Amino acid sequence: MEMPRPNPQILARKSELIARLSKVLPSDAVISDPVETRAYECDALTAYKCPPLAAVLPSSTQEVSDVLRICHDMGVPVVPRGSGTSLAGGALPTEDSVILGVARLNEVLDTDYDNRFIRVQSGRTNLSVTGAVEQDGFFYAPDPSSQLACAIAGNIAMNSGGAHCLKYGVTTNNLLGVTMVLMDGTVIELGGAHLDAAGYDLLGLICGSEGQLGVVTEATLRILHKPEGARPVLMGFDSNEVAGQCVSDIIKAGVLPVAIEFMDRPCIRACEAFAKAGYPDCEALLIVEVEGSDAEIDEQLETIMQIAQSHNPVELRQSTSAEESAKIWLGRKSAFGAMGQINDYMCLDGTIPVNELPFVLKRIGEMSAEFGLDVANVFHAGDGNMHPLILFDANKPGDLERCEALGAEILKLCVEVGGCLTGEHGVGIEKRDLMVDQYAPEDLGIQMAVKDVFDPNWLLNPAKVFPLAASEPHRIAAE
């Protein structure tokens, strides 16, 4: 993966940079020892590594502003970092960049149950947001599989979703406002504790901008009343294509489950070995969950199970207890970790129209055979957000390159059938060079013009999102 050459002038001024940063941050918040900065050399896309020039860990919006102002004055690139769980290389540093980690920005600032919002610092983990309000009967809806570790800052940067996004939407549907610091240190407020802000929807622009426009330090999030109840049902099928058709038929029937999750045989086996969730031995598995009162749940599941029966399921089983439901979801939530115990893999993220699921799953199987690499499928089937896991041997010469080539073909397929390159992981460096397969030069030009406005010197999160060749004129003009 090509990265820009480091600026030798910045490397030569490292001592000056560290001295200036140390004046505005506590001593333990500035990390410059090359041994210690290796902890920040990659995120969850571990195939690519590059130690940064330094890393900083501010604890307040003011400290973030001070850091950015110094880096702006010295022309030093800055890479914002949440918890480092990005699967697209969104927090991969360059040799001449400073990692700005928000892990110490982890406080709850305000909770308002009457108006259903919570305001938190952006380094707070996703699951701990629900943890702060669940005793009062509320929850925060977006639930990425990494929710135990991932930070709200990263969720906003990548517009993360999760298993329950079919009903509740992704981060942008649950984000009300942010405090954000621009590259020159200016602090701005967008949105707030209300449903709609006046003027342009700049909040919608920020959510999903991948740290290209500013550093979010605080977020106002929508919280919801917990439903009366929820119940998942397991559906086992003898082929991926049949399972995909069942998903399409459920959606067409007008039923709105809170989640529809898909796993194929390799993933089922790994998850069952890890979580002992009681998954059936089959080629494809669906977890379909509905919620509401007992009567609402029964009515929805009756329709869903009738549809499933029409596809001759290998197994069709409703959860009978809260413990069984928790175990079913533990299996799904553990999918990435479970697969990591048995093989190196690269996790893709593309979105397709739901009615294209049977065709796309069939083509992925054919591509897997063509490239000689196994592919395990686990994804949010209800909204067509696919996560093929390409298995490879990181120690085998040429395997990574073959994996990347197969991944590119799968993502191009998503675009060809009317979908897009990403649903929730973002573009980062992983899909950066595929942007030309989805967007015309004019489209990319407009997106880069937006970055010119917010970050005219192109110092924030370098080498991400935009193909290097397409962005070169903008980067040169910024120098």
LOVO-631293 format. One record per residue (C-alpha): residue in one letter; x, y, z; residue number from 1. Coordinates in nm, 2 decimals. Example, Ala and Ser with C-alpha at 12.3 -4.5 7.8 and 13.67 -1.06 7.14 Angstrom:
% LOVO-631293
residu	x	y	z	num
A	1.23	-0.45	0.78	1
S	1.37	-0.11	0.71	2
END
This chain:
% LOVO-631293
residu	x	y	z	num
M	0.00	0.00	0.00	1
E	0.16	0.32	-0.12	2
M	0.21	0.60	0.14	3
P	0.34	0.95	0.10	4
R	0.71	1.00	0.16	5
P	0.79	1.15	0.50	6
N	0.88	1.52	0.51	7
P	1.25	1.53	0.61	8
Q	1.21	1.88	0.75	9
I	0.95	1.76	1.00	10
L	1.16	1.46	1.10	11
A	1.45	1.70	1.16	12
R	1.24	1.92	1.39	13
K	1.12	1.63	1.61	14
S	1.29	1.76	1.92	15
E	1.14	2.11	1.88	16
L	0.79	1.95	1.83	17
I	0.82	1.73	2.14	18
A	0.94	2.03	2.35	19
R	0.64	2.24	2.24	20
L	0.39	1.96	2.29	21
S	0.54	1.89	2.64	22
K	0.46	2.25	2.74	23
V	0.08	2.21	2.69	24
L	0.04	1.84	2.80	25
P	0.14	1.64	3.11	26
S	0.46	1.45	3.08	27
D	0.29	1.11	3.05	28
A	0.07	1.24	2.77	29
V	0.35	1.28	2.52	30
I	0.51	0.97	2.38	31
S	0.82	1.00	2.16	32
D	1.04	0.71	2.23	33
P	1.05	0.49	1.92	34
V	1.00	0.17	2.13	35
E	0.68	0.32	2.28	36
T	0.54	0.47	1.96	37
R	0.54	0.12	1.81	38
A	0.21	0.06	2.01	39
Y	0.05	0.30	1.76	40
E	0.20	0.17	1.44	41
C	-0.12	0.02	1.32	42
D	-0.49	-0.03	1.40	43
A	-0.70	-0.35	1.36	44
L	-0.59	-0.37	0.99	45
T	-0.26	-0.52	1.11	46
A	-0.13	-0.60	0.76	47
Y	0.01	-0.25	0.74	48
K	0.24	-0.09	1.00	49
C	0.42	0.24	1.03	50
P	0.55	0.39	1.36	51
P	0.45	0.76	1.40	52
L	0.68	1.04	1.48	53
A	0.51	1.08	1.82	54
A	0.18	1.01	2.00	55
V	-0.02	1.24	2.23	56
L	-0.30	1.16	2.48	57
P	-0.49	1.49	2.56	58
S	-0.76	1.49	2.83	59
S	-0.97	1.79	2.73	60
T	-1.09	1.98	2.43	61
Q	-0.85	2.26	2.53	62
E	-0.55	2.03	2.52	63
V	-0.67	1.89	2.18	64
S	-0.69	2.25	2.05	65
D	-0.34	2.33	2.19	66
V	-0.19	2.02	2.02	67
L	-0.35	2.09	1.68	68
R	-0.24	2.45	1.69	69
I	0.12	2.35	1.75	70
C	0.11	2.09	1.47	71
H	-0.06	2.33	1.24	72
D	0.21	2.60	1.30	73
M	0.49	2.34	1.23	74
G	0.31	2.18	0.94	75
V	0.30	1.84	1.11	76
P	0.03	1.59	0.99	77
V	-0.20	1.46	1.27	78
V	-0.38	1.12	1.27	79
P	-0.68	1.11	1.51	80
R	-0.72	0.78	1.69	81
G	-1.01	0.64	1.89	82
S	-0.94	0.29	2.03	83
G	-0.75	0.16	1.73	84
T	-1.02	-0.09	1.63	85
S	-1.05	0.04	1.26	86
L	-1.05	-0.25	1.02	87
A	-0.98	-0.02	0.72	88
G	-0.65	0.14	0.84	89
G	-0.83	0.46	0.94	90
A	-0.57	0.53	1.21	91
L	-0.26	0.42	1.03	92
P	0.01	0.68	1.08	93
T	0.28	0.81	0.85	94
E	0.64	0.84	0.96	95
D	0.62	1.22	1.00	96
S	0.28	1.23	1.17	97
V	0.16	1.27	1.53	98
I	-0.10	1.02	1.66	99
L	-0.37	1.21	1.86	100
G	-0.54	0.95	2.08	101
V	-0.86	1.04	2.25	102
A	-0.87	0.75	2.50	103
R	-0.84	0.98	2.80	104
L	-1.14	1.18	2.69	105
N	-1.38	0.93	2.85	106
E	-1.62	1.12	3.08	107
V	-2.00	1.14	3.08	108
L	-2.08	1.52	3.07	109
D	-2.45	1.54	3.08	110
T	-2.76	1.30	3.08	111
D	-3.11	1.42	3.01	112
Y	-3.38	1.15	3.02	113
D	-3.67	1.39	2.95	114
N	-3.51	1.49	2.62	115
R	-3.35	1.15	2.56	116
F	-2.98	1.25	2.51	117
I	-2.64	1.19	2.67	118
R	-2.33	1.41	2.62	119
V	-2.00	1.23	2.64	120
Q	-1.64	1.29	2.57	121
S	-1.55	1.11	2.24	122
G	-1.30	0.86	2.38	123
R	-1.57	0.69	2.58	124
T	-1.63	0.33	2.46	125
N	-1.95	0.25	2.28	126
L	-2.08	-0.01	2.53	127
S	-2.01	0.21	2.83	128
V	-2.25	0.47	2.69	129
T	-2.54	0.22	2.74	130
G	-2.38	0.12	3.07	131
A	-2.42	0.48	3.19	132
V	-2.80	0.48	3.13	133
E	-2.92	0.13	3.14	134
Q	-3.00	0.13	3.51	135
D	-3.27	0.39	3.42	136
G	-3.41	0.19	3.14	137
F	-3.24	0.35	2.84	138
F	-2.98	0.24	2.59	139
Y	-2.76	0.37	2.30	140
A	-2.86	0.19	1.98	141
P	-2.56	0.15	1.75	142
D	-2.38	-0.17	1.85	143
P	-2.07	-0.25	1.65	144
S	-1.92	-0.60	1.72	145
S	-1.62	-0.42	1.87	146
Q	-1.85	-0.21	2.10	147
L	-1.67	-0.33	2.42	148
A	-1.35	-0.15	2.30	149
C	-1.43	0.09	2.02	150
A	-1.46	0.46	2.09	151
I	-1.74	0.70	2.01	152
A	-1.49	0.91	1.82	153
G	-1.42	0.63	1.58	154
N	-1.79	0.54	1.55	155
I	-1.85	0.90	1.44	156
A	-1.55	0.90	1.21	157
M	-1.66	0.59	1.03	158
N	-2.04	0.62	1.08	159
S	-2.04	0.28	1.25	160
G	-2.35	0.05	1.26	161
G	-2.40	-0.28	1.42	162
A	-2.63	-0.58	1.44	163
H	-2.93	-0.37	1.54	164
C	-2.89	-0.09	1.28	165
L	-3.17	-0.25	1.07	166
K	-3.43	-0.09	1.30	167
Y	-3.24	0.18	1.48	168
G	-3.00	0.31	1.21	169
V	-2.63	0.37	1.22	170
T	-2.43	0.64	1.41	171
T	-2.55	0.93	1.20	172
N	-2.91	0.85	1.29	173
N	-2.83	0.86	1.66	174
L	-2.59	1.16	1.67	175
L	-2.73	1.50	1.77	176
G	-2.43	1.72	1.81	177
V	-2.05	1.74	1.84	178
T	-1.78	1.96	1.97	179
M	-1.50	1.95	1.72	180
V	-1.15	2.10	1.69	181
L	-1.03	2.21	1.35	182
M	-0.66	2.17	1.24	183
D	-0.57	2.52	1.33	184
G	-0.70	2.47	1.69	185
T	-1.04	2.65	1.64	186
V	-1.32	2.49	1.85	187
I	-1.66	2.47	1.69	188
E	-2.00	2.33	1.79	189
L	-2.23	2.15	1.55	190
G	-2.59	2.04	1.62	191
G	-2.69	2.01	1.99	192
A	-2.95	1.86	2.22	193
H	-3.23	1.88	1.97	194
L	-3.35	1.68	1.67	195
D	-3.26	1.93	1.40	196
A	-3.02	2.22	1.38	197
A	-3.07	2.53	1.17	198
G	-2.87	2.59	0.85	199
Y	-2.67	2.34	0.65	200
D	-2.64	1.98	0.78	201
L	-2.28	2.01	0.87	202
L	-2.32	1.74	1.14	203
G	-2.41	1.49	0.86	204
L	-2.10	1.60	0.68	205
I	-1.88	1.53	0.99	206
C	-2.02	1.18	1.06	207
G	-1.84	0.95	0.83	208
S	-1.56	1.20	0.74	209
E	-1.29	0.97	0.88	210
G	-1.10	1.23	1.07	211
Q	-1.04	1.43	0.75	212
L	-1.21	1.75	0.87	213
G	-1.15	1.78	1.24	214
V	-1.11	1.60	1.57	215
V	-1.44	1.54	1.76	216
T	-1.39	1.57	2.14	217
E	-1.75	1.56	2.27	218
A	-2.07	1.41	2.13	219
T	-2.44	1.45	2.21	220
L	-2.60	1.11	2.14	221
R	-2.97	1.00	2.12	222
I	-3.07	0.75	2.39	223
L	-3.38	0.54	2.37	224
H	-3.61	0.35	2.61	225
K	-3.53	-0.02	2.63	226
P	-3.79	-0.23	2.46	227
E	-4.03	-0.44	2.67	228
G	-3.87	-0.75	2.54	229
A	-3.68	-0.91	2.25	230
R	-3.65	-1.27	2.12	231
P	-3.41	-1.41	1.85	232
V	-3.48	-1.71	1.63	233
L	-3.21	-1.94	1.48	234
M	-3.26	-2.05	1.12	235
G	-3.03	-2.30	0.96	236
F	-3.02	-2.36	0.58	237
D	-2.84	-2.60	0.35	238
S	-2.69	-2.32	0.13	239
N	-2.59	-1.96	0.14	240
E	-2.81	-1.87	-0.15	241
V	-3.13	-2.01	0.02	242
A	-3.05	-1.81	0.33	243
G	-2.99	-1.50	0.13	244
Q	-3.33	-1.55	-0.04	245
C	-3.50	-1.59	0.30	246
V	-3.36	-1.26	0.41	247
S	-3.49	-1.09	0.09	248
D	-3.83	-1.24	0.14	249
I	-3.85	-1.13	0.51	250
I	-3.77	-0.77	0.41	251
K	-4.02	-0.78	0.12	252
A	-4.30	-0.90	0.36	253
G	-4.28	-0.57	0.54	254
V	-4.17	-0.71	0.87	255
L	-3.90	-0.50	1.05	256
P	-3.69	-0.72	1.27	257
V	-3.45	-0.54	1.50	258
A	-3.17	-0.75	1.35	259
I	-3.10	-1.01	1.08	260
E	-2.75	-1.16	1.10	261
F	-2.59	-1.41	0.86	262
M	-2.31	-1.66	0.91	263
D	-2.19	-1.93	0.68	264
R	-2.04	-2.27	0.77	265
P	-1.67	-2.17	0.84	266
C	-1.79	-1.89	1.06	267
I	-2.06	-2.11	1.23	268
R	-1.80	-2.37	1.33	269
A	-1.56	-2.11	1.47	270
C	-1.82	-1.93	1.67	271
E	-1.97	-2.25	1.80	272
A	-1.63	-2.37	1.92	273
F	-1.57	-2.04	2.09	274
A	-1.90	-1.96	2.25	275
K	-2.09	-2.29	2.26	276
A	-2.40	-2.11	2.15	277
G	-2.59	-2.42	2.03	278
Y	-2.56	-2.33	1.66	279
P	-2.69	-2.60	1.42	280
D	-2.46	-2.79	1.18	281
C	-2.55	-2.63	0.85	282
E	-2.42	-2.43	0.56	283
A	-2.58	-2.10	0.65	284
L	-2.73	-1.95	0.97	285
L	-2.96	-1.66	1.02	286
I	-3.02	-1.49	1.36	287
V	-3.34	-1.29	1.33	288
E	-3.45	-1.09	1.64	289
V	-3.77	-0.90	1.69	290
E	-3.87	-0.69	1.99	291
G	-4.17	-0.53	2.16	292
S	-4.45	-0.68	2.39	293
D	-4.50	-1.05	2.40	294
A	-4.80	-1.02	2.17	295
E	-4.60	-0.81	1.92	296
I	-4.31	-1.05	1.93	297
D	-4.54	-1.35	1.87	298
E	-4.71	-1.19	1.58	299
Q	-4.38	-1.09	1.40	300
L	-4.22	-1.42	1.46	301
E	-4.52	-1.61	1.32	302
T	-4.48	-1.43	0.99	303
I	-4.10	-1.47	0.99	304
M	-4.12	-1.84	1.07	305
Q	-4.37	-1.90	0.80	306
I	-4.13	-1.74	0.55	307
A	-3.85	-1.95	0.68	308
Q	-4.05	-2.27	0.66	309
S	-4.11	-2.20	0.29	310
H	-3.73	-2.23	0.23	311
N	-3.70	-2.58	0.40	312
P	-3.48	-2.49	0.69	313
V	-3.24	-2.75	0.84	314
E	-3.33	-2.60	1.18	315
L	-3.58	-2.34	1.30	316
R	-3.56	-2.26	1.67	317
Q	-3.69	-1.97	1.89	318
S	-3.49	-1.87	2.20	319
T	-3.68	-1.98	2.52	320
S	-3.49	-1.78	2.78	321
A	-3.28	-1.46	2.83	322
E	-2.98	-1.69	2.89	323
E	-3.02	-1.86	2.56	324
S	-3.07	-1.53	2.38	325
A	-2.75	-1.39	2.54	326
K	-2.56	-1.70	2.43	327
I	-2.69	-1.68	2.07	328
W	-2.57	-1.32	2.05	329
L	-2.24	-1.40	2.22	330
G	-2.16	-1.63	1.93	331
R	-2.23	-1.37	1.67	332
K	-2.05	-1.09	1.86	333
S	-1.75	-1.32	1.89	334
A	-1.73	-1.40	1.52	335
F	-1.42	-1.19	1.44	336
G	-1.23	-1.30	1.74	337
A	-1.33	-1.66	1.69	338
M	-1.21	-1.66	1.33	339
G	-0.88	-1.50	1.44	340
Q	-0.81	-1.80	1.66	341
I	-0.79	-2.03	1.36	342
N	-0.65	-1.82	1.07	343
D	-0.51	-1.49	0.95	344
Y	-0.79	-1.30	0.78	345
M	-0.88	-0.97	0.62	346
C	-1.23	-0.84	0.70	347
L	-1.41	-0.66	0.42	348
D	-1.70	-0.42	0.44	349
G	-1.93	-0.36	0.15	350
T	-2.30	-0.29	0.11	351
I	-2.54	-0.43	-0.15	352
P	-2.92	-0.42	-0.22	353
V	-3.08	-0.69	-0.01	354
N	-3.24	-0.86	-0.32	355
E	-2.89	-0.91	-0.46	356
L	-2.78	-1.13	-0.16	357
P	-2.83	-1.47	-0.33	358
F	-2.63	-1.36	-0.64	359
V	-2.35	-1.19	-0.46	360
L	-2.30	-1.48	-0.22	361
K	-2.28	-1.72	-0.51	362
R	-2.02	-1.50	-0.69	363
I	-1.81	-1.47	-0.37	364
G	-1.80	-1.85	-0.36	365
E	-1.69	-1.86	-0.72	366
M	-1.43	-1.60	-0.67	367
S	-1.30	-1.78	-0.36	368
A	-1.24	-2.09	-0.58	369
E	-1.08	-1.88	-0.85	370
F	-0.83	-1.72	-0.61	371
G	-0.77	-2.03	-0.40	372
L	-0.85	-1.86	-0.08	373
D	-1.13	-1.95	0.16	374
V	-1.39	-1.69	0.24	375
A	-1.61	-1.69	0.56	376
N	-1.92	-1.47	0.55	377
V	-2.07	-1.29	0.85	378
F	-2.27	-0.98	0.81	379
H	-2.57	-0.76	0.88	380
A	-2.80	-0.92	0.63	381
G	-3.10	-0.70	0.69	382
D	-2.94	-0.39	0.54	383
G	-2.71	-0.57	0.30	384
N	-2.39	-0.47	0.49	385
M	-2.15	-0.76	0.41	386
H	-1.84	-0.86	0.59	387
P	-1.66	-1.13	0.40	388
L	-1.35	-1.26	0.59	389
I	-1.08	-1.37	0.35	390
L	-0.86	-1.63	0.51	391
F	-0.49	-1.63	0.42	392
D	-0.14	-1.71	0.56	393
A	0.05	-1.40	0.66	394
N	0.37	-1.59	0.66	395
K	0.33	-1.73	0.31	396
P	0.49	-1.51	0.04	397
G	0.22	-1.37	-0.20	398
D	-0.08	-1.47	0.01	399
L	-0.14	-1.11	0.13	400
E	-0.13	-0.98	-0.22	401
R	-0.37	-1.25	-0.34	402
C	-0.60	-1.17	-0.05	403
E	-0.60	-0.80	-0.14	404
A	-0.67	-0.88	-0.50	405
L	-0.97	-1.10	-0.41	406
G	-1.09	-0.83	-0.17	407
A	-1.08	-0.57	-0.44	408
E	-1.29	-0.79	-0.67	409
I	-1.55	-0.85	-0.41	410
L	-1.59	-0.48	-0.33	411
K	-1.61	-0.40	-0.70	412
L	-1.89	-0.66	-0.72	413
C	-2.07	-0.47	-0.45	414
V	-2.06	-0.15	-0.65	415
E	-2.16	-0.33	-0.97	416
V	-2.48	-0.46	-0.83	417
G	-2.58	-0.12	-0.70	418
G	-2.42	-0.11	-0.36	419
C	-2.12	0.08	-0.23	420
L	-1.76	0.02	-0.10	421
T	-1.84	0.06	0.27	422
G	-2.12	0.03	0.51	423
E	-1.96	0.10	0.85	424
H	-1.58	0.04	0.84	425
G	-1.50	0.34	0.63	426
V	-1.26	0.38	0.34	427
G	-0.93	0.44	0.53	428
I	-0.64	0.31	0.32	429
E	-0.80	-0.03	0.26	430
K	-1.05	0.10	-0.01	431
R	-0.87	0.43	-0.09	432
D	-0.76	0.32	-0.44	433
L	-1.11	0.17	-0.52	434
M	-1.28	0.50	-0.48	435
V	-1.24	0.55	-0.85	436
D	-1.46	0.24	-0.91	437
Q	-1.75	0.41	-0.73	438
Y	-1.70	0.78	-0.80	439
A	-1.64	0.98	-1.11	440
P	-1.34	1.23	-1.10	441
E	-1.60	1.51	-1.07	442
D	-1.75	1.35	-0.76	443
L	-1.41	1.30	-0.60	444
G	-1.32	1.65	-0.68	445
I	-1.62	1.79	-0.49	446
Q	-1.54	1.57	-0.18	447
M	-1.18	1.69	-0.19	448
A	-1.30	2.05	-0.22	449
V	-1.48	2.01	0.11	450
K	-1.16	1.89	0.27	451
D	-0.99	2.20	0.13	452
V	-1.23	2.42	0.33	453
F	-1.19	2.24	0.66	454
D	-0.83	2.14	0.63	455
P	-0.67	2.36	0.37	456
N	-0.31	2.24	0.44	457
W	-0.42	1.87	0.42	458
L	-0.26	1.78	0.75	459
L	-0.54	1.57	0.90	460
N	-0.53	1.19	0.86	461
P	-0.30	1.19	0.55	462
A	-0.32	0.93	0.27	463
K	-0.67	0.81	0.37	464
V	-1.00	0.80	0.17	465
F	-0.88	0.97	-0.15	466
P	-0.65	0.79	-0.41	467
L	-0.31	0.95	-0.39	468
A	-0.30	1.03	-0.76	469
A	-0.64	1.21	-0.75	470
S	-0.55	1.41	-0.44	471
E	-0.20	1.50	-0.54	472
P	-0.30	1.84	-0.69	473
H	-0.48	1.94	-0.37	474
R	-0.18	1.82	-0.15	475
I	0.07	2.01	-0.37	476
A	-0.14	2.33	-0.35	477
A	-0.15	2.30	0.03	478
E	0.23	2.28	0.06	479
END
